[in-house]
Amino acid sequence: MSVEARETETIEQALVRLEALTAALERMSDDRDRETARGLVTLLLDLHGRALERLSAIIAGSGGGPALIEQISKEKEIAAILLLHGLHPQSVEERLLQAIARMQPKWNARGLHVELTTAEKAFAIVQLRRNGLEEPGDQLRFEIEAALTDAAPDLDDILIEMDMTEIYAEPAA
């Protein structure tokens, strides 16, 4: 890939390309070549991970370092690499709670309330409550899942439980 093409490629496009190349590597018919390629990729990732870990430690130990790490980890491209190496300074739960807090005013205006109920290393569960909203459930799920996946792309699954009760309904007289 040319330098110009790399400069215009989004992180999402790069990740799709990475998945395609990884799948192609796994389809290699020669076991020896496949293992050599895997070894090369593993070694490169390990070297990058070690360097990033050391860089993070140096930054964290300097004046203003923790704030700087927090700031740079918000950059999508940097966050993706930190997540890849298990170095992201925020937990899955923190990232999901921030995403929900950021989106909640928009959702509240539409009669929705989203609450994180479980956040584990590989999955999260959120509860969606809506007040008589007629929006299709699939559309809501997609919107919520997109916001949360953007915040925590390292999760394998996000389960959205839908509560159809009218939580904002007026009490009966």
Buried (B, 14 or more C-beta within 10 A) or exposed (E): EEEEEEEEBEBEEBBEEEEEEEEEBEEBEEEEEBEEBBEEEEEEEEEEBEEBBEEBEEBEEEEEBEEEBEEBBEEEEBBBBBBBBEBBBBEBBBBBBBBBEEBBEEBEEEBBBBBBEEBEEEBBBBBBBBBEBEEEEEEBBEBBBEBBBEBBBBBEEBEBEEEEEEEEEEEEE
